[in-house]
Amino acid sequence: MTNSNVFNQSNGPLFTQLTNSYAAPGIEASVNTGAAAAGSFFALTTNNISIPSSQNLLLQILNATGSGRTVRIASLSGGTTAAATLLVYSGGTVTVGTTPVPVNTLLGNTNTSIVTTRQNTGTLGGTFTALLSVPLTAGMYSLDLNGSIVVPPGQSLSISLGTGSQTAAINLFWWEF
């Protein structure tokens, strides 16, 4: 017997009626929002830095061995006044110029980040592996990484923006668990 009826009838065996008793509007939040509400979301900025000719703006976070937490990179943003290349590396060595302090995005929360930071201008040294390379034009940039880059204990993440004779900034956001 062929079934010529392509529509599901209310008196048929497959009929279903969707009911949703939820009357108020739903609220959906990202992982970043949950981490921020828990006091585990952090921001780090280089601020606007003048990069000398033939050099790069360098920012690095190091997750110490035995820290007990894993860092997940949420996003990377900033700007540049001239064409540049944004590079993200696993590893590398940044000679300490300054050590910017990560800020907890749950303002007033006393939780501190476990990462050690380094910022300078120059060239990345040591052993490193490129994870991401993005050519930039002058202006702002924003990369949503949604936790797709993971920095476990004993590892570091380095960011390079340049090369030189421009003003640039790097803003890094992550959560820890």
C-alpha positions as CSV (number, residue, x, y, z in Angstrom):
1,M,0.0,0.0,0.0
2,T,1.5,3.3,-1.0
3,N,1.4,6.4,1.2
4,S,0.2,9.2,-1.0
5,N,-0.4,11.6,1.9
6,V,2.8,13.7,2.3
7,F,1.3,15.9,5.1
8,N,1.1,14.7,8.7
9,Q,-2.5,14.8,9.8
10,S,-3.5,15.5,13.4
11,N,-5.3,12.2,13.6
12,G,-2.3,10.2,12.2
13,P,0.2,8.2,14.3
14,L,3.1,10.7,13.7
15,F,1.4,13.9,14.6
16,T,3.2,16.0,17.2
17,Q,2.4,19.4,18.6
18,L,5.2,21.5,20.0
19,T,4.4,23.1,23.2
20,N,6.7,25.5,25.1
21,S,5.5,26.6,28.5
22,Y,8.3,29.1,28.8
23,A,6.6,32.5,28.6
24,A,9.5,35.0,29.2
25,P,12.2,35.8,26.6
26,G,15.2,33.5,26.7
27,I,18.6,34.7,27.5
28,E,21.6,33.1,25.9
29,A,25.2,33.9,27.0
30,S,28.6,32.9,25.7
31,V,31.4,31.1,27.5
32,N,33.2,34.4,27.8
33,T,30.2,35.9,29.7
34,G,30.0,32.9,32.1
35,A,33.8,33.1,32.7
36,A,33.6,36.8,33.4
37,A,30.7,36.4,35.8
38,A,32.7,33.7,37.6
39,G,35.7,36.1,37.9
40,S,37.9,33.9,35.6
41,F,38.1,36.2,32.5
42,F,41.1,38.4,32.0
43,A,42.2,41.3,29.8
44,L,45.7,42.4,28.9
45,T,46.7,45.4,26.8
46,T,49.9,46.9,25.5
47,N,48.2,50.3,25.2
48,N,49.2,52.4,22.2
49,I,53.0,51.9,21.6
50,S,55.2,53.6,19.1
51,I,57.2,50.8,17.3
52,P,60.7,51.8,16.1
53,S,61.7,51.1,12.6
54,S,62.5,47.4,11.8
55,Q,61.0,46.2,15.1
56,N,57.8,44.6,16.3
57,L,55.5,45.1,19.2
58,L,55.7,41.9,21.3
59,L,53.3,40.6,24.0
60,Q,53.7,37.3,25.7
61,I,51.9,35.3,28.4
62,L,53.5,32.4,30.2
63,N,51.5,29.7,32.1
64,A,53.9,28.3,34.6
65,T,54.4,24.6,35.1
66,G,52.3,23.5,38.1
67,S,50.0,26.5,37.9
68,G,47.0,24.2,38.1
69,R,45.0,26.2,35.5
70,T,44.6,26.1,31.7
71,V,44.4,29.3,29.7
72,R,41.9,29.5,26.8
73,I,42.3,32.5,24.4
74,A,39.0,34.2,23.8
75,S,40.0,37.1,21.5
76,L,42.7,39.3,20.2
77,S,42.1,42.9,19.1
78,G,43.9,46.2,18.7
79,G,44.9,48.6,16.0
80,T,47.8,49.9,13.9
81,T,48.5,53.2,12.1
82,A,50.1,51.5,9.1
83,A,50.0,48.1,7.3
84,A,51.4,45.4,9.5
85,T,51.4,41.6,10.1
86,L,49.9,40.1,13.3
87,L,51.6,36.8,14.2
88,V,50.6,34.5,17.0
89,Y,53.2,31.9,18.2
90,S,53.5,29.0,20.6
91,G,56.7,29.5,22.6
92,G,59.3,32.1,21.9
93,T,61.3,34.4,24.1
94,V,60.4,38.1,24.7
95,T,63.1,40.1,26.5
96,V,61.3,41.8,29.4
97,G,60.7,45.4,28.8
98,T,57.6,45.7,30.9
99,T,55.3,43.3,32.7
100,P,51.7,44.6,32.2
101,V,49.2,43.4,34.7
102,P,46.2,41.4,33.6
103,V,42.8,42.8,34.7
104,N,39.9,40.7,35.9
105,T,36.9,41.7,33.8
106,L,34.6,41.2,36.8
107,L,35.5,44.6,38.0
108,G,36.1,44.7,41.8
109,N,36.8,40.9,41.8
110,T,40.0,40.0,43.7
111,N,40.8,36.8,41.6
112,T,44.2,37.3,39.8
113,S,45.5,35.6,36.7
114,I,48.1,32.9,36.9
115,V,50.0,34.1,33.8
116,T,53.3,35.9,33.8
117,T,53.4,38.7,31.2
118,R,56.2,40.3,29.1
119,Q,56.0,43.2,26.7
120,N,58.6,44.9,24.6
121,T,59.6,46.0,21.1
122,G,62.1,44.0,19.1
123,T,62.2,40.6,17.6
124,L,60.9,37.3,19.0
125,G,63.7,35.1,20.1
126,G,64.1,31.5,21.2
127,T,62.2,28.5,19.7
128,F,58.7,29.1,18.5
129,T,56.0,27.8,16.2
130,A,53.7,30.1,14.2
131,L,50.0,29.4,14.9
132,L,48.4,32.4,13.0
133,S,49.5,35.1,10.6
134,V,47.2,37.9,9.6
135,P,48.2,40.8,7.2
136,L,46.6,44.0,8.4
137,T,45.9,47.4,6.9
138,A,45.9,50.5,9.0
139,G,43.0,50.6,11.4
140,M,41.5,48.3,14.0
141,Y,41.5,44.5,14.0
142,S,39.5,41.9,16.0
143,L,39.9,38.1,16.0
144,D,37.4,36.0,17.9
145,L,39.2,32.8,18.9
146,N,36.4,31.4,21.2
147,G,38.9,29.4,23.3
148,S,40.4,27.6,20.3
149,I,43.9,28.3,21.4
150,V,44.8,26.6,24.6
151,V,47.8,27.4,26.8
152,P,48.3,24.6,29.3
153,P,50.7,24.8,32.2
154,G,54.3,25.0,31.1
155,Q,53.5,26.7,27.8
156,S,53.6,30.3,26.5
157,L,51.8,32.3,23.8
158,S,53.6,35.1,22.0
159,I,52.1,37.8,19.8
160,S,54.1,40.0,17.4
161,L,52.7,43.0,15.5
162,G,54.8,45.0,13.1
163,T,57.2,45.7,11.4
164,G,58.0,49.2,12.7
165,S,57.6,52.9,12.3
166,Q,54.0,52.9,13.4
167,T,51.8,53.1,16.6
168,A,50.0,49.9,17.5
169,A,48.2,48.1,20.2
170,I,47.5,44.5,21.2
171,N,44.6,43.5,23.5
172,L,44.4,39.9,24.6
173,F,41.4,38.3,26.4
174,W,41.3,34.9,27.9
175,W,39.7,32.7,30.6
176,E,41.3,30.4,33.0
177,F,40.0,27.1,34.6
